[in-house]
Amino acid sequence: MKAELKKRLPAETYAKYERMEACHANGMENLPLFMGAVILGNMAGLPQGELASFSASFLAVRVAYTAAYITTSTQAPTLVRSGLWIASVSMCFRTIIRAAGAMATEV
């Protein structure tokens, strides 16, 4: 199917299709980390407002990441995309670490 698409679509459109597909795959790869952070935060009893803020912020960063991924066709702006990815992953690890700390104090 991809070979057929590549033949039929202009090169720029096909490149955008490939970026969209890669962005989707990256989102699916990061979903377990986000879900784990939310679940662990709930298990640890982190404040609901904090978890809601984390979730909203994470999703906002991922929307910006998606926009940056799809619209970037040259190498230089990929630093912005990488920075957004690092920010989203860091947010998840921060929440997981806070949950671990909260669970450790309960013992």
Sequence and secondary structure as in RCSB ss.txt:
>XXXX:A:sequence
MKAELKKRLPAETYAKYERMEACHANGMENLPLFMGAVILGNMAGLPQGELASFSASFLAVRVAYTAAYITTSTQ
APTLVRSGLWIASVSMCFRTIIRAAGAMATEV
>XXXX:A:secstr
 HHHHHHHS HHHHHHHHHHHHHHHHHHHHHHHHHHHHHHHHHHT  HHHHHHHHHHHHHHHHHHHHHHHH  SS
TTHHHHHHHHHHHHHHHHHHHHHHHHHHHHH 
